[in-house]
Amino acid sequence: MNILLLNTYRHGGAGVACRRLQGALQATGVTANLLTADETGMRWPFYAERLSFVPFEKDHSVRFSFSPANFGKNLARHPLVREADVLHLHWINQGFLSLNNIRQLGELGKPVVWTLHDMWAFTGGCHYSRGCEHFKNNCGQCPFLKNPSADDLSHRVWQRKQHLFPKNIRFVTCSEWLAEVARSSGLLRHYPVTSIPNPIDTAAFKPMTAAEIQQYRQDKGISPHAQVLLFAAMKVSEERKGFRYLQEALQILKVQKPDFQLEILVLGKAEPEALATLPYPVHALGLVQEQAQLVQAYSAADVFVIPSLEDNLPNTVMESLACGTPVAGFATGGIPEMVGHLSEGFIAPQGDSPMLATGIFEILQGQTPLETYRRAARLKVEQHYGNAVVAARYSSLYNSALS
């Protein structure tokens, strides 16, 4: 088989997941190429796409939350497209593929697989609906738009998508949560939707030794008597990542357990003023791309906290579990599928900061030994998310599409 993966970027959550899938497939002997916007050149579709939405946006805070997909690149004659047996779309927004470009690929007659990393494929333009359920019918009255109405931009995009998908398309979601949402949508309820998680290389993401953890903590100036909490977000200030709930939970913990010794590692772009609100010593690691450095941060932590309000199947959770670090988070998206409550970590109701505080303390100081959580975390990844496991499921899907 010759599989072509298409994703706008090599970086970001979807880009990382896409590259990992490419590696997992190649390791099993499948020819898998990756085509991104950078490889195809031309940046103008990105700017044209964003500018086309500005007149419609409610305010600048939603500028990247909605994609009308007016601009992109016709890849139908690209050599990698012509050579491929299966076209496998991933996250293709922000000027990579327009709605017309998606149709052009479908008209080639090749089997198409589309892995959804958010809700965009079955909405009128939003990537996450933030509680709106208009996608179940025909969109319209969109909360992201300046002038919502029954016939607004979201409804018009939704109507265009009605006639967009080829008959031989297979949709995949990274989580069962997103699969159920997709099946409830007006656009995808009559299409096959399969749930296959993202893969991870368990030989690369694995726990460090006790000596390595001790050395890392010493190098970062972490007290040998403190336990370590890790928080990660590409941009800490992004509302859907829930940093304010981490703040609230830690403030509660500080009041309820004044003698508890805790230090915080933060991965991602963060304003010093935001970090200063945390009631424990903070070590800002900044944006980290190097895999070895990520493994160090995850392994050195005793708990990873993810208070996200919107998420699918976060790479960060998978990376943490692979490194043997339990997770405390909200019941958001696919997170409860990855983290069994009181098994690989603790799941609190979404937005419940007091319960999140309870969960953090339960993992670190509760009746179940931390080492038990660590072993369960690693085992979960080995059994469900390892490269060979996920590659086998995708190979089966490709074969089915080709038959």
Sequence and secondary structure as in RCSB ss.txt:
>XXXX:A:sequence
MNILLLNTYRHGGAGVACRRLQGALQATGVTANLLTADETGMRWPFYAERLSFVPFEKDHSVRFSFSPANFGKNL
ARHPLVREADVLHLHWINQGFLSLNNIRQLGELGKPVVWTLHDMWAFTGGCHYSRGCEHFKNNCGQCPFLKNPSA
DDLSHRVWQRKQHLFPKNIRFVTCSEWLAEVARSSGLLRHYPVTSIPNPIDTAAFKPMTAAEIQQYRQDKGISPH
AQVLLFAAMKVSEERKGFRYLQEALQILKVQKPDFQLEILVLGKAEPEALATLPYPVHALGLVQEQAQLVQAYSA
ADVFVIPSLEDNLPNTVMESLACGTPVAGFATGGIPEMVGHLSEGFIAPQGDSPMLATGIFEILQGQTPLETYRR
AARLKVEQHYGNAVVAARYSSLYNSALS
>XXXX:A:secstr
 EEEEE S SSHHHHHHHHHHHHHHHHTT EEEEE HHHH   HHHHHHHHHHTTTBSSGGGTTTB         
TT HHHHH SEEEE   TTTT  HHHHHHHHTT   EEEEESSSGGGSSSBSS TT  GGGTT  S TTBSS  T
TSHHHHHHHHHHTTS TTEEEEESSHHHHHHHHTSTTTTTS EEE    B TTTS    HHHHHHHHHHTT  TT
 EEEEEEEEETT GGG HHHHHHHHHHHHHH TT  EEEEEEEE  HHHHTTSSS EEEEE    HHHHHHHHHH
 SEEEE  SS SS HHHHHHHHTT  EEEES TTHHHHS BTTTEEEE TT HHHHHHHHHHHHHSSS HHHHHH
HHHHHHHHHTBHHHHHHHHHHHHHHHH 
